[in-house]
Amino acid sequence: MDYFLTEEQKTIRALARRIAEEKVLPVRAELDEKEEFPWEIVNELARADMFRVFVPEAYEGLGGGCLELCLVVEELSRVCSAVAVTYAASALGCMTLIEYGTEEQKRRYLPDIASGRKLAAFAITEPTAGSDAANIKTTAEKVPGGYVLNGTKQFITNGGEGGIYTLIAPTDKTKGGRGASAIIVEKGTPGFSFGRKERKLGIRASATRELIFKDCFVPEANLIGGRPGLGFIQAMRLFDRSRPGIGAQAVGLAQGALEAALEYAEKRVQFNQQIINLQAIQHMLADMAIQVEAARALVYAAARNVDANDKNITESSAMAKVFASDVAMRVAVDAVQVCGGAGYMRDYPVEKMMRDAKILQIYEGTNQVLRNAIAASLRKRKARTA
């Protein structure tokens, strides 16, 4: 389908696809098997200016929006979701800075992220704060000149590998979620260390680690925007703007699984014919293709809503993430089925894709919680028109 991309968007997409096919494809199985962080590929993306895509031009970026980011993420995820989430997580880690940071903060941190010299990460999840994001226990105590951080963040993508972290922590515990603030913490800050690297079902090449803060002092200049108490609101707005990116990961993965299943069905011979000639297989592939295209249309529409600064993006972003991630899971499972016993083996990519797909239904808001958000939005809209 024609999604009316600009020439610049088509160029970005083509470059991302070339990197995925030439640099990621040959090593994706090895990276997954070894659970090895893909620094060589990160550096390749940096040399191709891919990290500049989501950074404003004033800070050495290309000034792209949500749709441009989604195009890159989709193409990387089509080959390897672990590489895609490593890239996307760096964007997630600096989006709050881009939208709310002071001019001084932006000039200090964004050029390093745009160049790929440093990866970024976003840290809100804790052992007691997953879907219940307001239940944060990590503290940021105000002291002369700054804040002292104590606590642990869990399941942080790019943890240990990133150089710049956006942390959400209460600066006023008496106000609950309204007392949380967004704070920048740099790798190497005294009192900031990393816990274990998680061993995961899928996206194994991405780094998922604990962040540990023990009497970690950060200067007041690291408070994003210079105003305390806005961190929870900023985080919720961030997820509204980033969820199309999860949808793009899902679309890319589903597209890759569809292509792998189609290729196998054309080569596999049973009953003296290619199995793609069997109507049962044809119907499976057709349904997979329909779902992928529908998910892509919804994700691109949601991304364009974000870029248009639509005031109500919560519903569309949640819909894009939920639908696309559910599609990715179904298509990956069906791709394994089309490939039969071979699809269950590590020699074929659909086994990895099925493992990678599951997390898309979980992170940045479980699909059950986001369905609640969509329903709440529907009720509000009905109340306004009643």
PyMOL commands that set and color helices and strands:
alter all, ss='L'
color gray80, all
select helices_A, chain A and resi 7-34+39-47+50-52+57-59+66-79+81-100+103-115+173-179+220-222+224-226+231-267+275-277+279-307+314-343+349-361+367-385
alter helices_A, ss='H'
color red, helices_A
select strands_A, chain A and resi 120-123+139-143+146-157+164-170+180-186+192-197+208-219+269-270+273-274
alter strands_A, ss='S'
color yellow, strands_A
deselect
rebuild
show_as cartoon
